[in-house]
Amino acid sequence: MTRLFGRRKFMVYGSAALGASMLLKACASPSAPTDPAASPAEGSPAASPAASGDTIKVGILHSLSGTMAISEKSVVDSTQLAIDEINTAGGIMGKQIQAIVEDGASDWPTFAEKAKKLIEQDEVVVVFGCWTSASRKAVLPVFEEKNHMLYYPVQYEGQECSKNIFYTGAAPNQQIEPSVDWLLENKGKDFFLVGSDYVFPRTANTIIKAQLAAKGGKTLGEDYLPLGNTEVAPIIAKIKAALPNGGVIYNTLNGDSNVAFFKQMQGAGLTAEKYPTMSVSVAEEEVQAIGKEYLLKQYAAWNYFMTVETPENKKFVDAFKAKFGESRVTNDPMEAGYISVNIWKQAVEKAGGAGTPTDLEKVREAAYGQEFAAPEGPVKMLPNHHISKTVRIGEVRDDGLFEIVYSTPAPVDPIPWNQYVTETKGFSCDWTKTGVDNPGKFKT
C-alpha cells in the first residue's frame, strides 16, 4: 500500500467538512444487482463480467449535489463526451462503453461507499472521478484494497503516488510552484494564504510557505474556512490588517465559499489592482457561477483554459457546446477528465493484444508512455502515474474567459513528491522501478 502523506492531518482537516456535508442518495444509472459471491475477491482485479457481451462498464464518481456540485457536474459532462465520442467511433475493440454515474454528494464517506459499490456490485473496469483531495483520500483505501483503478482529473497538492490512481490534473510543480514564482516576479513578495479547511489547501500552503521562504517572499497571514462555509468577513478583515497597503492573496478555497469570498472582497475594496489574487480552483465554470464582475483582472493558474489556441481545443469546445449547449464553458478539470478517458482507452487497446480489456494490471502497465493530443497540447503518461502538462496563468477578462498571460514553452514533467518540503525532498516515484521497497516513494 502507498505510504500516504499527512494521513493524520487529513483526518483533522477534513473533520469540519464532514460535519457539514450532506448524505444524499446517489443519482445513479440503474444497474442490476449482482450475486455477492460473484464479486471479485479483495486485493484482486475486477473479473471479466465488466466487459461481457458488447459493453465495457466504467464508473463516473463525482459530486452532483452539495457544495462541490458547482465544480464537479461539468467534469461528469466532459467525461461523458469522451465516452460518447469513443462509442460513436466504434467503441473499444468492438465494445461500447457503458457509464454508471454515482453521486459522491460532497461527502467523503459517501465517495468511499460509492467507489466500493462501483467495483463490487457494478463490476466496472475503471472509475473516473473525485475532485477534492479529501474525497480522493477517502476512496484511495478502497482502490488499493481491491487493486482497482481510479483516474483523478483535478490538480492537487502532490505528496502521493499510488499504484491504483492515475493523476491527470497538475502536480504542484505544474501549477502551484510556477504560479508562486510568477507572482513573486510580477506582483509582489507579501502573501496572505486563504483556503478551505481540508488536506489540499493545508498541504498546498505548506509548499507555498516553504517556497516563499526559499525565494525571498513573506507569508504575512494564513486562514481557512470549513468547506462550504460562506462566513468570509473575518478572513477579509485579517487580510486588510496583514496587508494594509496591498499584497498578494493566494486562494485555495473550493466550492461555494469562492462565491462569498470574491463578492465580499470587492465590497470591502480589495480590488485586483492592490490585492491581486491567484486561484487554483477557480476556472471558467466558477467564474460564471460567481459573476465575472467580481473576478475581473484576477488570476488563475491551470494547464488548460478555454481560450487555448490549438486545433484540438477548437474541436473539443465545439463538440462540448454542440452536446451540452452553446452557453456552456470548458475548463481545466473538464479537460483532464476528457484526457483520462482517452488515455485509458489507448491503454486498453494496447493491452488488448496481450490480454483482455478487464485485465487491470496489463492495462495499467500499457498506460505508461501513452501520448495524447489533448486540447491543452500534447500530454504523456509517465511511470509515476502523472502526465506531462503545459503550465498557464490566466487573467479574467470582460467576457468571463481567461486571457493567457503566461505559458511554459513546452509541457512540464510532473514531480509528485515536493522538493521544497523537507520531509519529501529527494523522493521520487516510478512504478516501473525494480529493486526498491516502494516504487511509489523512494530516494533518488
C-alpha atoms as one frame of an Amber mdcrd trajectory, in Angstrom:
protein
   0.000   0.000   0.000   1.201   3.501  -0.800   2.564   5.490   2.128   0.224
   8.481   2.293   1.469  11.918   3.276  -0.276  13.532   6.217  -2.911  10.881
   6.952  -3.403  12.303  10.451  -3.579  15.811   9.053  -6.184  14.698   6.554
  -8.425  13.454   9.344  -8.090  16.753  11.191  -8.507  18.964   8.169 -11.473
  17.060   6.833 -13.409  16.917  10.104 -15.143  20.269   9.753 -16.233  19.500
   6.233 -17.523  16.078   7.235 -19.911  17.578   9.742 -21.392  19.948   7.185
 -21.601  17.542   4.282 -24.906  16.183   3.049 -25.513  12.449   2.941 -27.714
  12.148  -0.108 -28.879   9.280  -2.264 -26.821   8.700  -5.382 -28.137   9.823
  -8.739 -27.048   6.674 -10.482 -27.755   4.953 -13.720 -29.810   1.879 -12.894
 -27.890  -1.338 -12.738 -28.955  -4.841 -11.839 -27.686  -6.178  -8.509 -25.084
  -8.874  -8.744 -24.567 -12.004  -6.736 -22.152 -11.144  -3.898 -20.439 -14.459
  -4.475 -19.545 -13.317  -7.980 -17.817 -10.137  -6.784 -14.014 -10.066  -7.114
 -12.044 -11.095  -4.078 -10.364  -8.402  -2.034  -6.963  -7.463  -3.416  -7.693
  -8.921  -6.863  -8.647  -7.138 -10.102 -12.250  -6.933 -11.227 -13.303 -10.024
 -13.143 -14.433 -10.289 -16.758 -18.222  -9.649 -16.400 -17.471  -5.905 -16.665
 -16.627  -6.384 -20.325 -19.025  -9.203 -21.138 -21.216  -9.064 -24.231 -20.985
  -5.883 -26.250 -20.242  -3.410 -23.444 -17.455  -2.363 -21.098 -18.728  -0.856
 -17.850 -16.939   2.145 -16.341 -17.754   4.250 -13.298 -18.061   8.030 -13.009
 -17.938   9.265  -9.406 -18.411  12.989  -8.741 -20.484  15.317  -6.567 -23.807
  16.016  -8.252 -25.115  17.623  -5.056 -23.679  19.562  -2.133 -21.098  22.344
  -2.069 -18.787  20.780  -4.686 -21.503  20.262  -7.313 -20.718  23.778  -8.611
 -17.444  22.363  -9.943 -17.925  18.625 -10.394 -21.080  18.402 -12.518 -19.264
  19.784 -15.539 -16.499  17.161 -15.223 -19.166  14.464 -15.499 -20.300  16.100
 -18.754 -16.822  16.184 -20.305 -16.154  12.596 -19.229 -19.381  11.502 -20.889
 -18.459  13.485 -24.018 -15.236  11.473 -24.352 -17.151   8.229 -23.868 -19.750
   9.223 -26.469 -17.054  10.106 -28.991 -15.333   6.750 -28.498 -18.617   4.875
 -28.793 -19.572   6.758 -31.966 -16.213   5.853 -33.477 -16.824   2.141 -32.840
 -16.008   1.760 -29.151 -13.034  -0.163 -27.770 -12.142  -3.398 -29.514 -15.687
  -3.567 -30.847 -17.326  -2.976 -27.447 -19.373   0.051 -26.400 -18.569   1.832
 -23.121 -21.420   1.895 -20.588 -21.001   4.597 -17.926 -22.515   4.159 -14.466
 -22.709   7.530 -12.697 -22.688   7.872  -8.907 -23.098  10.974  -6.719 -20.444
  11.491  -4.041 -22.695  14.239  -2.631 -19.716  16.354  -1.452 -19.360  13.871
   1.411 -16.175  11.821   1.790 -17.625   8.640   3.352 -20.230   8.645   0.566
 -17.442   8.744  -2.011 -15.859   5.665  -0.430 -19.231   3.882  -0.268 -19.982
   4.609  -3.927 -16.487   3.586  -5.040 -16.965   0.239  -3.328 -20.379  -0.181
  -4.991 -18.989   0.558  -8.456 -16.231  -2.014  -8.005 -18.103  -4.784  -6.198
 -21.678  -4.550  -7.459 -21.399  -2.876 -10.839 -18.070  -4.555 -11.647 -16.738
  -1.573 -13.576 -13.247  -1.896 -15.062 -12.174   1.632 -14.123 -13.527   4.688
 -12.267 -13.186   8.292 -13.380 -13.811  10.705 -10.553 -13.280  12.763  -7.386
 -12.410  16.456  -7.132 -11.265  17.331  -3.622  -8.235  15.643  -2.132 -10.444
  14.719   0.812 -12.645  12.635  -1.486  -9.603  11.098  -3.173  -8.057  10.218
   0.192 -11.380   8.656   1.236 -11.593   6.353  -1.796  -7.889   5.504  -2.042
  -8.001   2.669   0.534 -10.888   1.136  -1.420  -8.979   1.146  -4.694  -5.825
  -0.190  -3.045  -7.647  -2.930  -1.150  -9.493  -4.039  -4.281  -6.456  -3.473
  -6.522  -8.648  -1.381  -8.805  -8.027   1.834 -10.766  -9.118   5.460 -10.408
  -8.399   8.232 -12.913  -8.315  11.501 -10.932  -8.786  14.662 -13.065  -8.001
  17.599 -10.771  -4.864  19.498  -9.808  -3.798  18.559  -6.308  -1.191  19.012
  -3.573   1.027  16.076  -4.545   2.694  14.147  -1.726   1.099  10.950  -3.014
   1.889   8.416  -5.720  -0.430   5.428  -5.679  -0.225   2.394  -7.931  -4.025
   2.494  -8.078  -4.519   6.092  -9.223  -3.639   7.839 -12.467  -3.461  11.605
 -11.839  -4.377  13.638 -14.953  -4.520  17.012 -13.180  -1.440  19.008 -12.222
   1.117  18.152  -9.572   2.319  21.203  -7.581   5.343  21.783  -9.851   2.895
  22.044 -12.774   0.626  24.669 -11.182   1.271  25.944  -7.650   5.046  26.413
  -7.773   5.189  28.161 -11.191   2.347  30.467 -10.190   4.145  31.489  -6.980
   7.298  32.208  -8.995   5.263  34.344 -11.420   3.642  36.282  -8.578   6.994
  36.954  -6.907   8.361  38.294 -10.167   5.324  40.300 -11.225   3.052  41.122
  -8.269   4.995  41.336  -5.023   6.570  39.401  -2.177   3.978  39.818   0.613
   1.436  36.965   0.634  -1.745  36.080   2.506  -2.916  32.462   2.125  -6.653
  31.654   2.096  -8.037  28.125   1.805 -10.744  25.626   2.603 -10.020  23.583
   5.707  -9.013  20.198   4.343  -5.959  18.386   3.033  -5.354  20.102  -0.339
  -5.254  23.739   0.850  -3.319  22.865   4.012  -0.666  20.891   2.138  -0.552
  23.369  -0.757   0.105  26.182   1.700   2.850  24.186   3.395   4.523  24.008
  -0.014   3.915  27.709  -0.737   5.342  28.822   2.622   8.476  26.754   2.074
   8.836  28.118  -1.454   8.374  31.722  -0.318  10.957  31.270   2.434  13.418
  29.865  -0.101  12.861  32.683  -2.616  12.599  35.803  -0.500   8.835  36.067
  -0.177   6.889  36.542   3.046   3.799  34.783   4.385   2.055  37.528   6.367
  -1.154  35.638   7.083  -2.931  32.313   6.645  -6.545  31.384   7.330  -9.073
  28.674   6.487 -12.821  28.121   6.150 -14.668  24.821   6.572 -15.585  23.534
   3.127 -18.860  25.146   2.044 -18.697  27.879   4.714 -19.536  31.386   3.459
 -18.636  33.409   6.577 -15.708  35.161   4.909 -15.870  38.571   6.629 -13.365
  37.630   9.383 -10.822  36.456   6.798 -11.208  39.651   4.773 -10.630  41.693
   7.938  -7.438  39.714   8.607  -6.236  40.319   5.048  -6.732  44.073   5.404
  -4.892  44.065   8.741  -1.977  41.981   7.451  -1.707  43.773   4.089  -2.897
  47.351   4.735  -1.121  48.649   1.648  -1.991  45.753  -0.588  -0.358  42.438
  -1.388  -0.827  39.044  -2.979  -3.670  36.731  -1.969  -3.169  33.045  -2.791
  -6.563  31.367  -2.857  -7.156  27.633  -2.379 -10.830  27.899  -1.451 -13.082
  25.309  -3.079 -16.779  25.160  -3.862 -19.406  27.704  -2.811 -17.016  29.555
  -0.473 -15.497  31.260  -3.516 -18.802  32.970  -4.345 -18.970  34.733  -0.990
 -15.233  35.404  -0.890 -14.933  37.294  -4.164 -18.185  39.220  -3.738 -17.203
  40.396  -0.267 -13.622  41.091  -1.361 -14.930  43.587  -3.878 -17.388  45.022
  -1.363 -14.526  45.626   1.063 -12.472  47.433  -1.590  -9.885  44.670  -2.028
  -9.633  45.045  -5.793  -7.294  43.325  -8.232  -5.107  46.418  -8.588  -3.956
  46.357  -4.945  -4.809  42.783  -3.983  -4.054  40.506  -6.939  -5.485  37.072
  -6.166  -4.211  33.818  -7.624  -6.736  30.974  -7.510  -6.078  27.322  -8.246
  -9.650  26.027  -8.009 -11.496  28.802  -9.858 -11.914  28.165 -13.580 -14.364
  29.212 -16.294 -17.300  27.354 -14.720 -16.743  29.039 -11.350 -16.329  32.489
 -12.951 -19.806  32.085 -14.434 -21.247  31.000 -11.083 -19.531  33.757  -9.052
 -20.055  36.541 -11.604 -17.323  37.833 -13.871 -17.727  41.351 -12.487 -16.331
  40.142  -9.144 -13.297  38.464 -10.705 -12.245  40.905 -13.405  -8.439  41.057
 -13.737  -7.892  38.412 -11.061  -5.722  35.389 -11.846  -5.904  31.612 -12.002
  -3.219  29.009 -12.605  -4.132  25.962 -14.682  -2.807  23.864 -17.542  -5.812
  24.453 -19.779  -8.068  27.418 -20.454 -10.976  27.555 -22.875  -9.037  30.232
 -24.771  -6.084  27.928 -25.609  -5.496  28.138 -29.349  -4.988  24.607 -30.642
  -6.957  22.691 -33.305  -7.717  20.037 -30.704  -9.207  22.628 -28.351 -11.444
  24.084 -31.064 -12.751  20.589 -31.759 -13.231  19.921 -28.016 -15.073  23.187
 -27.334 -17.266  22.856 -30.426 -18.191  19.270 -29.553 -18.940  20.149 -25.930
 -21.164  23.082 -26.876 -22.954  21.009 -29.501 -23.785  18.361 -26.899 -24.491
  20.465 -23.808 -25.447  23.941 -25.056 -23.881  26.977 -26.671 -23.744  28.897
 -23.387 -21.594  26.277 -21.643 -17.880  26.763 -20.993 -14.989  24.326 -20.685
 -12.257  24.328 -18.045  -9.142  22.521 -16.827 -10.659  19.705 -14.722 -13.176
  19.052 -17.507 -10.323  18.738 -19.995  -8.402  16.468 -17.606 -11.476  14.252
 -17.339 -11.615  14.124 -21.138  -7.901  13.231 -21.251  -8.428  10.472 -18.659
 -10.929   8.565 -20.766  -8.823   8.816 -23.914  -5.552   7.708 -22.290  -7.352
   4.805 -20.593  -8.896   3.817 -23.947  -5.474   3.806 -25.624  -4.035   1.710
 -22.800  -6.851  -0.846 -23.091  -6.257  -1.136 -26.825  -2.520  -1.596 -26.320
  -3.100  -4.234 -23.638  -5.709  -5.974 -25.778  -3.091  -7.846 -27.748  -1.732
  -9.450 -24.583  -4.896  -9.894 -22.533  -8.485  -8.818 -22.038  -9.738  -5.243
 -21.512 -10.598  -6.134 -17.919  -7.062  -7.169 -17.004  -6.266  -4.135 -14.851
  -2.572  -4.909 -14.391  -1.911  -5.157 -18.135  -3.935  -2.012 -18.793  -2.090
  -0.164 -16.027   1.302  -1.047 -17.478   0.101  -0.234 -21.002  -0.730   3.310
 -19.881   2.946   4.193 -19.398   4.187   6.266 -22.310   0.719   6.860 -23.749
   0.626  10.176 -25.596  -2.498  12.142 -26.444  -3.055  15.291 -28.494  -5.130
  16.989 -25.800  -6.974  20.308 -26.109  -4.250  21.905 -23.930  -1.495  20.493
 -26.153   0.447  17.222 -26.112   0.453  15.192 -22.898   2.201  11.965 -21.940
   1.592   9.487 -19.126   4.773   8.843 -17.154   5.684   5.854 -14.929   4.857
   7.943 -11.844   1.157   7.837 -12.890   1.104  11.581 -13.653   1.140  13.314
 -17.037   3.341  15.993 -18.540   1.412  19.274 -18.837   1.888  22.845 -20.067
   1.640  25.429 -17.254  -0.511  28.508 -17.868  -1.651  31.580 -15.914  -4.802
  33.373 -16.982  -6.328  36.771 -16.156 -10.120  37.090 -16.038 -11.314  39.345
 -18.855 -14.578  41.152 -19.652 -16.290  38.128 -21.232 -15.612  35.887 -18.213
 -12.953  33.877 -20.005  -9.204  33.997 -19.324  -6.538  35.932 -21.169  -3.434
  33.732 -21.016  -0.619  35.909 -19.648   1.973  33.193 -19.084   2.666  29.798
 -20.580   5.607  27.420 -20.416   7.177  26.809 -23.841   6.745  23.032 -23.507
   4.986  20.513 -21.256   6.471  20.170 -17.766   7.144  16.711 -16.326   5.341
  16.063 -13.012   7.082  15.749  -9.633   4.641  14.134  -7.152   6.883  14.378
  -4.064   7.566  18.031  -3.313  11.159  19.185  -3.276  10.543  22.284  -1.117
   9.116  20.278   1.783  11.835  18.815   3.987  10.044  15.516   4.645   9.775
  14.643   0.930  12.839  16.329  -0.548  14.789  13.839  -2.639  11.950  11.333
  -3.007  10.714  10.068  -6.362   8.109   7.702  -7.813   8.390   5.197 -10.672
   6.076   2.204 -10.866   8.374   0.505 -13.385  11.256   0.693 -10.894  12.719
  -2.565  -9.641  14.993  -3.235  -6.707  13.374  -0.763  -4.300  10.970  -1.480
  -1.446   8.339   1.036  -2.552   8.369   2.278  -6.180   5.786   4.885  -5.122
   8.251   6.666  -2.827  11.983   6.109  -2.843  15.110   8.205  -2.504  16.697
   9.126  -5.824
